[in-house]
Amino acid sequence: MWSLYLVRTACDRLYTGITTDVERRFRQHSKGRGAKALRGKGPLTLEFHTPIGDRAQASRVEYRVKQLTRAQKEAVLIRQALPEHCLEPL
């Protein structure tokens, strides 16, 4: 099972990636291994992760998320953090 994840850097940037083991991949990023975009950008925070399916599906979703604006990515994080009843229309 592949997962999509978002990591926040110390300078408040969001990095999007996919993996089969989110915790292992986050540890790699935190140790400066893996994506060059995250090297020297710590401390890092794992902001979001969700299972997606197979690698093809995960790659498609990753591409779409990477096309989102920062504001749209932040909105995803806010929706994830809020209780379901807060998201219902008034």
Secondary structure, DSSP 8 states (H G I E B T S, - for coil): -EEEEEEE-TTS-EEEEEES-HHHHHHHHHTT-S-GGGTT--S-EEEEEEEEESHHHHHHHHHHHHHS-HHHHHHHHHHHHS-GGGGS--
